[in-house]
Structure formats: structure tokens, C-alpha cells
Amino acid sequence: MNKIPVITIDGPSGSGKGTVATLTAKDLGFRLLDSGALYRSLAVSAIKREVNLEDHRQLADLARCLNIEFGSGSVWLDGEDVSLEIRTDIVSKAASLLGTIPAVRTALHEQQLAFRKEPGLVADGRDMGTVVFPDALVKIYLTARLEERVQRRYKQLIDKGIDATLPHLLRDLKERDAKDSERPISPLKPAKDAVVLDTTDLQVDQVVQLVMSIVRDRLAS
Ligand code: DC
């Protein structure tokens, strides 16, 4: 049994899981795994190498030797800072498509497990609590109304200097929600033992406080 504590934070796009996971990891002094960034970086790598997104074997090979590093809020792929590139529209769509390929998920599974190191890990994504870390100490599932998630994603992109429009984002998020939830393998859904939090009317710091109180209770028991 692995005794290193893991906190999983899953949920759809714009639910706030990335920001909440980052702040929770900081508060706890734990490592952070942004699993979506792995899928997104694989998409960037595949697009750059002109790999056909229908060639599942080549994509799985690429996933197995993905050379990715996280550091000070940035994501590095093959030594190049791809933090902005991984957030673009085309990469978001490709990442969602890659998430439907079983061979890709298997290849990325091992890489995700390797993030579990002392003193602990906060992992955010779609299947952290259901598939990758089923023995997590605390499982959180964040949701929010679609319109609120669209607004949050819009602000995030504009703040990063990436072009976006609300109608486009609404359509994209609906499409991605459907693809992520309806895929047969590791679909987006709360784990049976997850605490589900609707963040529509909550500020980020309120959500982090809630998550931290759940984690502290669990660490103390
Ligand atoms: O969390 P995100 O929006 O950065 O993730 C981008 C895409 O990657 C998402 O639409 C589906 C895929 N993904 C996944 O299939 N499983 C995960 N654990 C994380 C992301």
C-alpha cells in the first residue's frame, strides 16, 4: 500500500480545479500534477511532429517518451516553454480527442503515478479519483454552471493574451464536456467517494478553504 497522501481534484473545464489544485498544493507543501497539461503537451508534440491523430500506436509511443517538465507555473516540452501554446483552441480540442484513445491513456497512466512523491501530491484532471489514484486520501469533484465556466475560461484566456470570444467558448466547452463525459474509457464523473462542490457562487479562496478543511480533517483522523 502506498502511504504517500494524494488529494484528487477532478471536474470539467472552467470548474476552477486548476487554480484550486495549485493553491491547495501550495498550502500543503505538496507536489502538483496538472494531468490536463500532459494531454495538452502530447497534443502539441503530435501536431508539431505531424502525427496523424488517428494513428493510435504512434500517439501512444509519443506519450511514453513525452519529455515534459513543470516548474514555477510553466510547462516545458522538449526544453521549450509551451505554457501558452497548450491553452490554445486547437490544442484544447486535440487534447480532448487524445483523451478518448485507450492506448494514450495507458501510456500516460505510468507517468502520472510517478508524480506521487513525499510529502504528498495534489492531482487535478478528469479521472484522478476514479482511475489514476483510486486510493487517494481525499477526492474532490468541482462543478459550476456552464455559463459561469465559460466566463471563467474567457477571463483566463484574455488574461494570458490569448484571443477568445464568448459564443465560441460556449460551443467549445459544451463539445468538450460531451466528449469528456461520454467517452467509454475513464469518463469525466465524480468518484463514488468524492466530495462534490458546486463552485458557481463561490470565490476561489472560499473553495480552497473548504477543500483545506476537508483535507485537514482527513489528515488528522
Ligand atoms: O483539464 P484540461 O482542460 O487542461 O484537460 C484538457 C483535455 O485533456 C480534456 O478535455 C480531456 C483531457 N484530459 C483527460 O482526458 N484526462 C485527464 N485526467 C485530464 C485531461
Residues whose N, C-alpha, C, O or C-beta is under 5 A from the ligand:
A	BS01	DC	S13 S35 G36 A37 Y39 S92 A95 S96 G99 G125 R126 D127 R176
